Amino acid sequence: MGRVITAGVALALGAMLLGAPPAAADSGALGLRVTIDDRPIADATVPIDPARTVTLVVTATNNGSEPVRVRSVRLSGVALALTFFAYDTTAPFEVPGHASATRTFVLDLGDLSGQATGLLPTSVELLDAGRGTLGEATTVADVRGSFWSVYGIFGLAMLVLTVLAWVTALLALARHRLAPNRWRRGLRFLPAGFGTGLVAVITLSVLRLVPPEPAIEIPVVLGAAAIAFLLGYLTPHPVPRAAGPGEDTTARLPDPATREITR
């Protein structure tokens, strides 16, 4: 059970640390300005209601001399470096050199309710024929989805794994089964700390308090892990187990012949 808990927490943390998106607001060959339902997404939190269609207006600016051909636009939401929703719309158009082009897309996000809820870092990308990113703009979306969405269930699963990790570590402490080495005791508590940090990040997101952006989620998770490791490191040294009723304690004593040899 302990290995399953550790593996589940480690996979989520590894994805977050290794796959965290860059913090840049724009990237690629095209500059990008985007509005969602007439709201500019730059430096704003944009509400998205899955029960309604979303009007996406994209203005792409080509600062180069060569025309750039766009094949599709993608709207996606990411948390903990995991993509929880993505919508691609194929609508080829070309942006001439030293010029701009504006396109309007109407998106039906009806199934978003079952995919995510709460605050999620969201990006709008223009893609070429090879699915490469030509331009990108990022924002935070306030998704009015269901608590029983994929994102919500993911948070519940992390909560269950975290509770099991704490129960396992604390039971080992109560039964004096932790390792005598302080570092190993700290490592025993480490998965519970990681899980606590992940659950805190997801909870803040679902409650629409703080979005799970890398600048926030990484310090929270690593801070919770460090606290848990310190708690394990400072746990008292395990007391040797007392002999049970009827248990032969003489087997634990050194053999007299052995004692003579060692003298």
Summary of the structure (lengths in Angstrom):
residues: 263
radius of gyration: 26.8
end to end distance: 46.2
largest distance: 95.6
contacts: 795
relative contact order: 0.15
helix: 39%
strand: 30%
